[in-house]
Every structure is written in structure tokens, then in C-alpha cells.
Amino acid sequence: MFSMAPPTAPLHLDVEAISGICGSISIACWVVVFSPQILENFRRSSADGLSLQFIIVWLAGDVFNILGAVLQGVLPTMIILAIYYTIADIVLLAQCFYYRGFTWKDEVVPPAPKPRPARVPDRERDILNERTTLLDHAAAHRERRGSDWSNLSPAVPLHDGPPPATPAQPTRLQTVLWNAVAILMVCAAGVLGWFLSRRYSPKHAAGHDGHDDSDDHGADQQLAFHFWGQVFGWLCAVRYLGSRLPQILLNYRRKSTEGVSMLFFLFACLGNLTYVLSIFAYDPHCGRHGCAPGHGYARYILVNLSWLAGSMGTLLLDMGIFVQFFLYRKDDDDDDKYEGDEDEDEEEADGHSIDQDRWDQRPLLARGDTSYP
């Protein structure tokens, strides 16, 4: 029985393959880029850490991106991604309005204090221990006498137990490992998507490595300048570059990046980086009219220069946001260490005060001659 699957073309890792792999990874990153931030807002029931102006400017850039991509006739994947970006921006904007109310301004809301485990003072801890000891002896005495709990003296209070423990926060190592695993999975999905699309595409399934004459018209379209397409492309680039500035400013005013998902910007950086590489690694054809060596590639870069500028510029600004992540995380760690030192000093002071009036603070049952030690 013959297999109906198309024959697999040999895998050549040429410039076109590198461009395709980078483009597929970029698509995979941009498909999931908004999910971490949407989930972060939902988990915290707040969008205070996210700049509203950042989302609005980014949404305007995505609208210009759609118009410029359609008019310029760029790759279909760029148009599909631009439409998806717009939908995801609207979801984030709706979250901001839902949690904050309908407002257009970024309010500087200080981050909520981190939950700290309840510390029981030494004096209360000693009293609780003595009460627990009394209860243990009373229970043993009750068993010997065959009585029930109703015979206990009301002077012996019941111990309510320790305070509820606060949920453990993920450590920095756990956060780094989780982010690394998520990025590797997205990259693997992008490579797998490229491989499947290459294997089952009609061109490679038939075993053709060259290009057909029918592609010449599309090649000419890729190298042709469209005035309005370029205008909207550069407007998109300016909007993308300006979108990061409100978020950077809000982080600086709050002195915190709490409420902002690091994975959100990690995917954005990786998506922009692979997107730029996919454009640089692309080998365009000159079409039916032909061109001098290197002329087609140079013209292709000029046609896509606005999209390159927008992606590379936002990539650099995202690096600034990463600096804020590590800078303000270090400040939070220093604050926690300082508060821990203060707690130790308070515990030491409480210990000295207990040594001075320890006898007066003991329960009544433990002062006189009693059968309970």
C-alpha cells in the first residue's frame, strides 16, 4: 500500500529557512504575548501597574499598522498579526476600564504591601505555651478522674491555635525557571509551525527549490513603494516608540513594576527580535524586470524600514523596562531585609522586657502552690 503523504523535501538551512523560522517564532510570541498580562490583571483584580496611555498609544499604532500593511502589500502574516494585536489591545483596554473606571489618566497607586507572616511576640508566645501546658495536664487529670471537659476550670482559657499561614510567594529562581520554560515552549512551537508549513506547502511538497514565474508579480509588489502605505507605516513606528514611554514613566513614579508581567515584555522582546531577523534574512526576488546584485535586497529593506525602525526602537525601550524590573526588585529585597532587621530588634527588646516582669505576667494558676507545674 502506497503512502498518500507528500514526499518530504530535503531540509536546507539557507537564508530563506532562517527567515521562515524567525518569522514563525515571532508569530508564536505575538500570539501569546498578551496572555500573561491579561492573566496578571485578572489574578490581581487590578490594572494599576499598567499604563493606560501605553495601551491607548499602542492601540493607535496597531491601527496604523493594519492600514500601512494592507496598502503597502507586505507579507500576509504581518497583516494577520496586526489585526490580532488590535483585538488584544482592546481586551487590555477593557480590563483597565473595568478595574479603574472610565478614565484616561494614569493614577499613581502605590503598590500594596507584601503579605508578611504574622509574628507572635515573645510574651504572648510564652503565655500560649504555658496555657497549652496547663491544658495538657488538665486533659491527663481529666482522664484519670473519668470526668469530661465540662469539669475544667473556666480560669483556664482555650488555646485558639497559631494564626493562619500566608501563602508562600514564588522565589526568584522559580520565576526565572518558569519564564525560561515558557519561552522555550513558544520557540519550539514556532519552529514546529515552520517545519509543518514547509513540509506541506505545495512548492516544497512537489520538490521545487526555485521560484515560478507566477511569483514575479508578487516580488514586484514587495519592492514597490506605496505612498500611503509608507505614511501609515511611519506613523505606526512613531506610535510604537511612544507607547513605551508612559509605562516607563509610570514605573518610575511608582518606584515599582508590581502588576506588570515580566513574561509580557519577554515575549514582546523576543517577538520583535525574531521579526527583525526574519526581515533581514529574507532574500527577495527582483521579479520579471530583473535588478542589479544587491539592489533588490536594499530596496526591500527600504520598503520595510518603518516596520524595522518600530520593532528595533521598541526592543531598545523594552530593555529599559527590564532594567526597571531588576532595579525595583532589588529595592524591594533591600526593604524586606531592613524590615526583617527591625523585627529582630523588636523581638530582642521584647525579650529584655519579659525578663524584667516575667513573674508578674504569668497566669494565675501558675503563680501559687498548685498541682499543675
N, C-alpha and C positions, 0 to 999 in steps of 0.2 A: 504494500500500500504506500503510495507516494504522499509525502507531506505537502500540505497546502500552504505552509508558511513560506513567505518570500525569502529568497536567499539573502544571507547577511553579507553586506559589503565589508571588505577589509577595513579595519579601524586605523585610519591615518590621523595622527595628531598634528595636523597642519594648522595654518593660521585661521582658516575658516572653522575648524573644530574648536580651537581655543576661544574664538569669538562666540561660537554657539554655546559652549559650556559656561562661559562667563555670563552670557545673556540669560541662560536658564537658571543659574544660581541667583542672578539679580531678580528675575521674576519670582522665584520661590521666596526670596527675602521680602519683597514688596507685598506678596500675598499675605504673609503672616506678620508684617511689621506693626500693624495697628493692634493686633490681638493682645500683646502684653499690656499696653497702656489701657485699653478698654477693660480688661480684666482687673487691672490695678485700681481703676476708678470704681468699678463695681465692688471689689473686695473692701475698699475703704469707705464706700458710700460717700465719696467726696472727690472733687476735681480741683481742690485748692492748689495743688502743686503744679498744675498745668496752666500755662498762659493762654488765656482766651484769644488774645491778639495773635499769638503764634498760630493757633488753629485757623483763625479767620484769614490771615495773610497766606497761609499755606493753601487754604481752600481756593483763594483767588488765583494763586499760582497754578493750581491743578486745572482750573477752568481755562486759563490761558494756554496751558499745556495741551489740552484737548484741541482747542482751536488751531494752535500752531501745528500740532502733529497732523491733523486732518488736512489743513491747507498745504503744508509742505510735502505731504505724501511720504512720511517716514515709515519705518517698519510697522506692521500691524500690531506687534507685541507692545510697542510704545503707546499706541492708541488705546489698546485694551487696558494697559496698566494705568494710563491717565484717567480713564473712566472709573476704574476701581479705586484709585486714590481719592477721587471726588466723593464717592459713596462713603468710604471710610472716614473722610474728614467730616462729613455730615453727621455720622454716628458720634464721633468725639464731640462735635459742637453741641449735639443734642444732650449728651451727658453733662457737659458744662452748664447748660441752661437748666437742666433738671436738678442738679445738685446745688447750684448757686442762685438760681432765679434768673430772670431775663435781665442781663446786664452786659455792657460792652467793655467794662473796665476790669483790670486785674487788681484785685484787692490783696494786699499783703497780709495773709493769715499766717501767724507763726505756727510752726509745726507742733503737733500735740506731743506732750512729754511721753517718753517711752515707759511702758509698764515696768515697774520695778517690784521685785518680790517683797512682800510685807515683812518688815524687820520687827521682831518682838524684843522689847527692851529686856535687859538682864533681870531687872527687878520683877517684871511680870513673868518672865520665864522661870525664875526661882519659885515664885508663888504657885505657878501652874504645876511645877514639878512636885512641890510639897502637897498640893491638893490631889494630884494623881497618886502619890504615895499613900495618902490617907484613904483614898477610895479603894486602893488595892487591899490595904489592911482591913478596911471595913467589909469588903467583899469576903475576905477569908474568915473574918469573925462571924459574918452572917451565915456562912456555910457551916461553921461549927455549931452555931446555935439553932440552925434549921429555920431561921426567920427569912422574911422576904425583904425586898428593897424598901418597903414602907417603914421599917424599923430604923432606917438611917436617920441620924440627927439632921435637922434642917440647917444646922450650922455648917455642914459640910457641903459646899456647893458642887454642882456637877461640872465637869470639865467639858467645854464645848469642842475641844479638838483644835488642831492647828488651822490657821487661815488657809483658804483655797490657794493652790499654787497657780501662778500666772503662766500662760502658755510660753514655751521656750521659743525664742527668736532664732531664725537660722543664722548660723555663723557665716563669717566672710568666706571661708573655704567652701562651705556648702553652696553659697550663692555663686561663687566662681565656677564650681563644677556644674551646677545646673545650667548656667549661661553657656558654658562650653559645649555641653551635651546638646542643648537646643540649637546652637549654631551648626554643629556638625551634622545634626539630623536634617536641617534645612539645606545645607550644602549637598548632602547625599541625595536628597530629593531632587535638587536641581540637576545634578549630574545624571541621575536616573531618567529624569524627564527628557534631557537632551539625547541620551542614548536611545530611548524608545522612539522619540520623534525622528531621529536619524535613521533608525533601523527600518521603520515602517513608512518612511516618506517614499513617494513614487520614484523620485530621482535616484536615491541610493538603492532602493529595492531592485531597480532594473539594472543596477551595476554601472550607471553613468557617473563619471567623475568630472566631466566637463560641464559647460553650460550650453543651453539650447539658444537658438536664435529668438525664440519667443521671450527670453529673458532680457533681450536688448532694450525693449521699450521700458521695462521696469528699471533697468540700470540707468537709462537716460533720465527717468523721473527722479532717481536718488541723487543725481548730480546736478539737477536743475534748481536754481534759486526761485523761490516764490516770495514776493514782496511781503504780503500779509502774513504768510507763514513765518517769515523771519521776524516780523514785528511782534507777533504774539509769542514767538519763541523767546525773544529777548525780554519781553515783559514777564514771561514765566520765570526766566532766570533771575530777574531782579526781585520778584516776589519770593522766590525760594531763598535767596540770600537774605532778604529782610525778615523772613519768618523766624529765623533762629534768634535774632536779637532780642525780641520781647521775652523769650524763655530764658535766655542768659541773664537778662536784667532782673527778671522775677526771682531767679535762683540767688542772684547776688543780694537782692533786697531782703529775701527771707533768710539768707545765710544757711540754706538747706536745699537739698534735692529730694526731700521726702515727698512721696506722691507721684514722682516721675519714675517711670520704669526704665532701668538701665538697658534691659533687653530691647526695648523700643528703639533706642538710639543705636544699639549694637547692630540690629538688623538694618537700620537706615544707613549706617556707615558701610556695612558690607554690601548692601544693595547698590549704593552709589559707586562704590569702588569697582565692583564687578560690571556695573553698567558702563562706566568709563572705559574699562579694559575691553569690553565687548565692541565698543565703537572703534577704539584704536586698533584692535586686532582684526577688524573686518577688512576684507580685500575686495573692493568694488570693481565691477567691470565697466569698461568705458562705453559699452553699447555699440550700436551699429556705426557710429561715426568714428570711433577709434579716438585715441589720445596718446600723447607722449608718455613715456615711462614716468611714473610718479605723479603725473598730472591728475589722473582720476582719483588717487588717494588724497591728494592735497585738496581737491575740490570737494570731496566727500567730507573731510574734516571741517572745511569752511561752512558747508551746508548745516552740519550738526554742531557748530561751535557754540551756539546759545545753550543747547542742552548739555554740552560738555562743561561750559562755564557754570551753569546752575548746579550740576552734580558735584563738580570739584570744589566749588565755593562752599556748598552746604557740608561737604565732607570735612573741610577745614574747621568750619564753625561747630560741627558736632564734636570735633576733638576738644574744642574749648569747653563744651558741656561735660565731656568726660573728665577734664581737669577739675571742674566743679564737683563732680561726683566724688572723686578721691580727696579733694581738698576739704569739703564739708564733712565727709565721712571721718576724716582724721580729727576734725574739730569735735565731732560727736564722741569719738572714742576718748579724746582728752577730757571732755566734760564728764563722761562716765567715770573715768579714773579719778578725777577730782572729787566727784560726789562720793565715790567709794572710800576715799581717804577721809572725807568728812564723817562718813558713817562710822568708820573705825575710831575716830577721835571721840565721837559721841558715845560709842559703846565703852570706851576706856573711861570716860568721865562718869558714865552711869555706874561702872564697876566700883569706882572710888566712893561714890555716894552711898552705894549699897553697903560697903564695908563699914561705913560710919554708923548707920542706923539700921543695921540688919536685924537686930533683935526686936526693935520696935515694930518692924514691918512684917513680922512673922504672924501667921494666922493664930487665932485664939486657942485652938486645940493643940497647937504645938508649943505654947508658952509654959503652962504649968505641968504638974505631975499628971500624966495621963498614960493610959495603957498603950497609946499609939506612939511609937518612937518618933 
